Amino acid sequence: MQALTSEQLKLIGEKIYLNETGGKAEHLVAWNDGESFASLGIGHFIWFPENLESPFTETFPGLISYFESRDVAVPQWLLAERDCPWQTKPAFYNAQNSEKMMSLRKLMASTFEQQVEFIYQRMQGALDTMLNELDDPVEKSLVNERFKALAETEAGMYALIDYVNFKGEGTADSEKYQGQGWGLLQVLLAMETDKKNINQAFTKACGDILTRRVENSPQQEVEQRWLAGWKRRCSTYSSFPN
């Protein structure tokens, strides 16, 4: 796997920020329609209210721990309250002018470098995480080869980093509909091996897997509204850095 320069990482971070927020700072602290949790930062890291049961992987507390390891000044209340203090979307938006919310927005807007480092770190551990989930030696070989081939190109590195942050590794049992996941593992296994351009093959497989997710979803009407945007995001994996 090629090491990324700070400039490459910055460019990828800017692309992720654009993917998740449309490049709008006000969307760095958000609560999306149809969801029961907050989404924060350039990677829209998930933050659960207390006692929420969700099939999705919570990532914001891990970001706060990463900030601490990098000596980032984190507001004291965030260190004491690892659960999102707002239980619902209306409560979240009613608190927009509160001291907690203003300090949260300031933290998310001032730590782009550390946030993209956190996302990159997750991707670096993704291959071992996926391989540990597989028993079939043929599948292990395919995932290993395709991951490493993508990691040889700048566009492929961007695709791996962004997709792991976007939809996860694909190894969590909870992140499946009707027994089928939608993470990086499922995308790598679904890639068409006869395509000459590996980035285009990855893009197509992303679209196919996300379409399957929507077809399997228990809230199909909600997720169908998201699918076109998801596919537009995946299309950038073939054209980065343009």
Secondary structure as a PSIPRED ss2 file (coil, helix, strand):
# PSIPRED VFORMAT (PSIPRED V4.0)

   1 M C   1.000  0.000  0.000
   2 Q C   1.000  0.000  0.000
   3 A C   1.000  0.000  0.000
   4 L C   1.000  0.000  0.000
   5 T C   1.000  0.000  0.000
   6 S H   0.000  1.000  0.000
   7 E H   0.000  1.000  0.000
   8 Q H   0.000  1.000  0.000
   9 L H   0.000  1.000  0.000
  10 K H   0.000  1.000  0.000
  11 L H   0.000  1.000  0.000
  12 I H   0.000  1.000  0.000
  13 G H   0.000  1.000  0.000
  14 E H   0.000  1.000  0.000
  15 K H   0.000  1.000  0.000
  16 I H   0.000  1.000  0.000
  17 Y H   0.000  1.000  0.000
  18 L H   0.000  1.000  0.000
  19 N H   0.000  1.000  0.000
  20 E H   0.000  1.000  0.000
  21 T H   0.000  1.000  0.000
  22 G C   1.000  0.000  0.000
  23 G C   1.000  0.000  0.000
  24 K C   1.000  0.000  0.000
  25 A H   0.000  1.000  0.000
  26 E H   0.000  1.000  0.000
  27 H H   0.000  1.000  0.000
  28 L H   0.000  1.000  0.000
  29 V E   0.000  0.000  1.000
  30 A E   0.000  0.000  1.000
  31 W C   1.000  0.000  0.000
  32 N C   1.000  0.000  0.000
  33 D C   1.000  0.000  0.000
  34 G C   1.000  0.000  0.000
  35 E C   1.000  0.000  0.000
  36 S C   1.000  0.000  0.000
  37 F C   1.000  0.000  0.000
  38 A E   0.000  0.000  1.000
  39 S E   0.000  0.000  1.000
  40 L E   0.000  0.000  1.000
  41 G C   1.000  0.000  0.000
  42 I C   1.000  0.000  0.000
  43 G C   1.000  0.000  0.000
  44 H C   1.000  0.000  0.000
  45 F E   0.000  0.000  1.000
  46 I E   0.000  0.000  1.000
  47 W E   0.000  0.000  1.000
  48 F C   1.000  0.000  0.000
  49 P E   0.000  0.000  1.000
  50 E C   1.000  0.000  0.000
  51 N C   1.000  0.000  0.000
  52 L C   1.000  0.000  0.000
  53 E C   1.000  0.000  0.000
  54 S C   1.000  0.000  0.000
  55 P C   1.000  0.000  0.000
  56 F C   1.000  0.000  0.000
  57 T C   1.000  0.000  0.000
  58 E C   1.000  0.000  0.000
  59 T C   1.000  0.000  0.000
  60 F H   0.000  1.000  0.000
  61 P H   0.000  1.000  0.000
  62 G H   0.000  1.000  0.000
  63 L H   0.000  1.000  0.000
  64 I H   0.000  1.000  0.000
  65 S H   0.000  1.000  0.000
  66 Y H   0.000  1.000  0.000
  67 F H   0.000  1.000  0.000
  68 E H   0.000  1.000  0.000
  69 S H   0.000  1.000  0.000
  70 R C   1.000  0.000  0.000
  71 D C   1.000  0.000  0.000
  72 V C   1.000  0.000  0.000
  73 A C   1.000  0.000  0.000
  74 V C   1.000  0.000  0.000
  75 P C   1.000  0.000  0.000
  76 Q H   0.000  1.000  0.000
  77 W H   0.000  1.000  0.000
  78 L H   0.000  1.000  0.000
  79 L H   0.000  1.000  0.000
  80 A H   0.000  1.000  0.000
  81 E C   1.000  0.000  0.000
  82 R C   1.000  0.000  0.000
  83 D C   1.000  0.000  0.000
  84 C E   0.000  0.000  1.000
  85 P C   1.000  0.000  0.000
  86 W C   1.000  0.000  0.000
  87 Q C   1.000  0.000  0.000
  88 T C   1.000  0.000  0.000
  89 K H   0.000  1.000  0.000
  90 P H   0.000  1.000  0.000
  91 A H   0.000  1.000  0.000
  92 F H   0.000  1.000  0.000
  93 Y H   0.000  1.000  0.000
  94 N H   0.000  1.000  0.000
  95 A C   1.000  0.000  0.000
  96 Q C   1.000  0.000  0.000
  97 N C   1.000  0.000  0.000
  98 S C   1.000  0.000  0.000
  99 E H   0.000  1.000  0.000
 100 K H   0.000  1.000  0.000
 101 M H   0.000  1.000  0.000
 102 M H   0.000  1.000  0.000
 103 S H   0.000  1.000  0.000
 104 L H   0.000  1.000  0.000
 105 R H   0.000  1.000  0.000
 106 K H   0.000  1.000  0.000
 107 L H   0.000  1.000  0.000
 108 M H   0.000  1.000  0.000
 109 A H   0.000  1.000  0.000
 110 S C   1.000  0.000  0.000
 111 T C   1.000  0.000  0.000
 112 F H   0.000  1.000  0.000
 113 E H   0.000  1.000  0.000
 114 Q H   0.000  1.000  0.000
 115 Q H   0.000  1.000  0.000
 116 V H   0.000  1.000  0.000
 117 E H   0.000  1.000  0.000
 118 F H   0.000  1.000  0.000
 119 I H   0.000  1.000  0.000
 120 Y H   0.000  1.000  0.000
 121 Q H   0.000  1.000  0.000
 122 R H   0.000  1.000  0.000
 123 M H   0.000  1.000  0.000
 124 Q H   0.000  1.000  0.000
 125 G H   0.000  1.000  0.000
 126 A H   0.000  1.000  0.000
 127 L H   0.000  1.000  0.000
 128 D H   0.000  1.000  0.000
 129 T H   0.000  1.000  0.000
 130 M H   0.000  1.000  0.000
 131 L H   0.000  1.000  0.000
 132 N C   1.000  0.000  0.000
 133 E C   1.000  0.000  0.000
 134 L C   1.000  0.000  0.000
 135 D C   1.000  0.000  0.000
 136 D C   1.000  0.000  0.000
 137 P H   0.000  1.000  0.000
 138 V H   0.000  1.000  0.000
 139 E H   0.000  1.000  0.000
 140 K H   0.000  1.000  0.000
 141 S H   0.000  1.000  0.000
 142 L H   0.000  1.000  0.000
 143 V H   0.000  1.000  0.000
 144 N H   0.000  1.000  0.000
 145 E H   0.000  1.000  0.000
 146 R H   0.000  1.000  0.000
 147 F H   0.000  1.000  0.000
 148 K H   0.000  1.000  0.000
 149 A H   0.000  1.000  0.000
 150 L H   0.000  1.000  0.000
 151 A C   1.000  0.000  0.000
 152 E C   1.000  0.000  0.000
 153 T C   1.000  0.000  0.000
 154 E H   0.000  1.000  0.000
 155 A H   0.000  1.000  0.000
 156 G H   0.000  1.000  0.000
 157 M H   0.000  1.000  0.000
 158 Y H   0.000  1.000  0.000
 159 A H   0.000  1.000  0.000
 160 L H   0.000  1.000  0.000
 161 I H   0.000  1.000  0.000
 162 D H   0.000  1.000  0.000
 163 Y H   0.000  1.000  0.000
 164 V H   0.000  1.000  0.000
 165 N H   0.000  1.000  0.000
 166 F H   0.000  1.000  0.000
 167 K H   0.000  1.000  0.000
 168 G C   1.000  0.000  0.000
 169 E C   1.000  0.000  0.000
 170 G C   1.000  0.000  0.000
 171 T C   1.000  0.000  0.000
 172 A C   1.000  0.000  0.000
 173 D C   1.000  0.000  0.000
 174 S C   1.000  0.000  0.000
 175 E C   1.000  0.000  0.000
 176 K E   0.000  0.000  1.000
 177 Y E   0.000  0.000  1.000
 178 Q C   1.000  0.000  0.000
 179 G C   1.000  0.000  0.000
 180 Q E   0.000  0.000  1.000
 181 G E   0.000  0.000  1.000
 182 W C   1.000  0.000  0.000
 183 G C   1.000  0.000  0.000
 184 L H   0.000  1.000  0.000
 185 L H   0.000  1.000  0.000
 186 Q H   0.000  1.000  0.000
 187 V H   0.000  1.000  0.000
 188 L H   0.000  1.000  0.000
 189 L H   0.000  1.000  0.000
 190 A H   0.000  1.000  0.000
 191 M C   1.000  0.000  0.000
 192 E C   1.000  0.000  0.000
 193 T C   1.000  0.000  0.000
 194 D C   1.000  0.000  0.000
 195 K C   1.000  0.000  0.000
 196 K C   1.000  0.000  0.000
 197 N C   1.000  0.000  0.000
 198 I H   0.000  1.000  0.000
 199 N H   0.000  1.000  0.000
 200 Q H   0.000  1.000  0.000
 201 A H   0.000  1.000  0.000
 202 F H   0.000  1.000  0.000
 203 T H   0.000  1.000  0.000
 204 K H   0.000  1.000  0.000
 205 A H   0.000  1.000  0.000
 206 C H   0.000  1.000  0.000
 207 G H   0.000  1.000  0.000
 208 D H   0.000  1.000  0.000
 209 I H   0.000  1.000  0.000
 210 L H   0.000  1.000  0.000
 211 T H   0.000  1.000  0.000
 212 R H   0.000  1.000  0.000
 213 R H   0.000  1.000  0.000
 214 V H   0.000  1.000  0.000
 215 E H   0.000  1.000  0.000
 216 N H   0.000  1.000  0.000
 217 S C   1.000  0.000  0.000
 218 P C   1.000  0.000  0.000
 219 Q C   1.000  0.000  0.000
 220 Q H   0.000  1.000  0.000
 221 E H   0.000  1.000  0.000
 222 V H   0.000  1.000  0.000
 223 E H   0.000  1.000  0.000
 224 Q H   0.000  1.000  0.000
 225 R H   0.000  1.000  0.000
 226 W H   0.000  1.000  0.000
 227 L H   0.000  1.000  0.000
 228 A H   0.000  1.000  0.000
 229 G H   0.000  1.000  0.000
 230 W H   0.000  1.000  0.000
 231 K H   0.000  1.000  0.000
 232 R H   0.000  1.000  0.000
 233 R H   0.000  1.000  0.000
 234 C H   0.000  1.000  0.000
 235 S H   0.000  1.000  0.000
 236 T H   0.000  1.000  0.000
 237 Y H   0.000  1.000  0.000
 238 S H   0.000  1.000  0.000
 239 S C   1.000  0.000  0.000
 240 F C   1.000  0.000  0.000
 241 P C   1.000  0.000  0.000
 242 N C   1.000  0.000  0.000
